[in-house]
Amino acid sequence: MSAFQGIWVPLVTPFHNGAIDFVGLRRLVSHLLEKGVDGLIVCGTTGEPAAMGKHEQLAVLDAVLELAPAQQVVMGLAGNNLTELLQFQSEILKRPVAGLLVPAPYYIRPSQAGLEAFFRTVADASSVPLILYDIPYRTGVAFEQATLLNIVAHERIVAIKDCGGNFSNTLALLNSGLVDVLCGEDNQIFNALCLGAKGAIAASAHVRPELFVQLHRQIRDNQLAEGRATFFRLLPLINSLFLEPNPAPVKTALALQGLIGDELRAPMQRSSEPMTERLKGVLSTLGRDNR
């Protein structure tokens, strides 16, 4: 069984007046764990780490580890300065974490050989498993299929968050047996799980997390009709949460539920008024629909 199977939530980082809101963070973490999510990703893209200092990221990780078992916590590790990245990695690894979520180095667009060398270096330096994060629309570089398969052959690279948008690559990874596939595009969760993905890292699972957990378990247990019904029940929420840049709509939905404040760090902006009204309607419908 994969250590990273099931529904993993890439945590938002709550802010209040520009500072990290640790009270809101603890409230959110407790809520998600109570609803049965399988794990938490700290300082993934949804957590706005690009707008945070390294000391802030570690402070968030420490706060989460006070509440969540280490085997349910993965830390994001992103950057394009390899020396600094490895230094930060060594600081993270002083904590008990289940793994690291690592994207390709962004902005610099390395070659395929450069990508292989980068992931080999980070994996060799790691004492915990790695989840490769394939998200070319953020990093600016796409993996060729042969490159991906070479990278995931490393013994410490055990899973992939698949946001690559390349269905052939997804199928090759699923068929390879080299790595566990975690769906990273929330509107593709149902079909990914049916094809053999082990789970999902889903920002939308902040909202009604118990339904995402139910969806995973239904498909895992071969209850496809029930899983399909759960997925279509969630689809209006999933679609709404990505109409404006993530994580603004997710934070708005959580604020509407009283879990955190609705604040992001510039240049990210809060949800628009039409988005907020749309989310109120979606949440109301999900609350009424108890099929």
TAFEN-V848842 format. One record per backbone hydrogen bond with DSSP energy under -0.5 kcal/mol. NH is the residue of the N-H (numbers start at 0). CO is the residue of the C=O. If there is no record, write none. Layout:
nh=NH co=CO
nh=NH co=CO
This chain:
nh=4 co=1
nh=5 co=197
nh=7 co=5
nh=7 co=199
nh=8 co=38
nh=9 co=7
nh=10 co=8
nh=10 co=40
nh=13 co=11
nh=15 co=18
nh=18 co=15
nh=20 co=13
nh=21 co=19
nh=24 co=20
nh=25 co=21
nh=26 co=22
nh=27 co=23
nh=28 co=24
nh=29 co=25
nh=30 co=26
nh=31 co=27
nh=32 co=28
nh=33 co=29
nh=34 co=30
nh=35 co=32
nh=36 co=31
nh=37 co=6
nh=38 co=6
nh=39 co=71
nh=40 co=8
nh=41 co=39
nh=41 co=73
nh=46 co=43
nh=47 co=44
nh=48 co=43
nh=50 co=47
nh=51 co=48
nh=56 co=52
nh=57 co=53
nh=58 co=54
nh=59 co=55
nh=60 co=56
nh=61 co=57
nh=62 co=58
nh=63 co=59
nh=64 co=60
nh=65 co=61
nh=66 co=63
nh=67 co=63
nh=71 co=68
nh=72 co=69
nh=73 co=39
nh=74 co=98
nh=75 co=41
nh=76 co=100
nh=81 co=79
nh=84 co=80
nh=85 co=81
nh=86 co=82
nh=87 co=83
nh=88 co=84
nh=89 co=85
nh=90 co=86
nh=91 co=87
nh=92 co=88
nh=93 co=90
nh=94 co=91
nh=96 co=94
nh=97 co=69
nh=97 co=72
nh=98 co=72
nh=99 co=128
nh=100 co=74
nh=101 co=99
nh=101 co=130
nh=102 co=100
nh=103 co=132
nh=106 co=138
nh=107 co=105
nh=114 co=110
nh=115 co=111
nh=116 co=112
nh=117 co=113
nh=118 co=114
nh=119 co=115
nh=120 co=116
nh=121 co=117
nh=122 co=118
nh=123 co=119
nh=124 co=120
nh=125 co=122
nh=128 co=97
nh=129 co=155
nh=130 co=99
nh=131 co=129
nh=131 co=158
nh=132 co=101
nh=133 co=131
nh=133 co=160
nh=134 co=132
nh=137 co=134
nh=138 co=134
nh=139 co=135
nh=147 co=143
nh=148 co=144
nh=149 co=145
nh=150 co=146
nh=151 co=147
nh=152 co=149
nh=153 co=150
nh=156 co=153
nh=157 co=129
nh=157 co=155
nh=158 co=129
nh=159 co=179
nh=160 co=131
nh=161 co=159
nh=161 co=181
nh=162 co=133
nh=162 co=160
nh=166 co=164
nh=169 co=165
nh=170 co=166
nh=171 co=167
nh=172 co=168
nh=173 co=169
nh=174 co=170
nh=175 co=171
nh=176 co=172
nh=179 co=157
nh=181 co=159
nh=181 co=179
nh=182 co=180
nh=182 co=198
nh=183 co=161
nh=185 co=183
nh=187 co=184
nh=188 co=185
nh=191 co=187
nh=192 co=188
nh=193 co=189
nh=194 co=190
nh=195 co=191
nh=195 co=192
nh=196 co=191
nh=197 co=180
nh=198 co=180
nh=199 co=5
nh=200 co=182
nh=201 co=7
nh=201 co=199
nh=202 co=200
nh=204 co=201
nh=205 co=202
nh=206 co=203
nh=210 co=207
nh=211 co=207
nh=212 co=208
nh=213 co=209
nh=214 co=210
nh=215 co=211
nh=216 co=212
nh=217 co=213
nh=218 co=214
nh=219 co=215
nh=220 co=216
nh=221 co=218
nh=222 co=217
nh=223 co=221
nh=226 co=222
nh=227 co=223
nh=228 co=224
nh=229 co=225
nh=230 co=226
nh=231 co=227
nh=232 co=228
nh=233 co=229
nh=234 co=230
nh=235 co=231
nh=236 co=233
nh=237 co=233
nh=238 co=234
nh=239 co=235
nh=240 co=236
nh=241 co=237
nh=241 co=238
nh=242 co=239
nh=247 co=244
nh=250 co=246
nh=251 co=247
nh=252 co=248
nh=253 co=249
nh=254 co=250
nh=255 co=251
nh=256 co=252
nh=257 co=254
nh=258 co=253
nh=259 co=253
nh=262 co=260
nh=267 co=264
nh=275 co=271
nh=276 co=272
nh=277 co=273
nh=278 co=274
nh=279 co=275
nh=280 co=276
nh=281 co=277
nh=282 co=278
nh=283 co=279
nh=284 co=280
nh=285 co=281
nh=286 co=282
nh=287 co=283
nh=288 co=284
nh=289 co=287
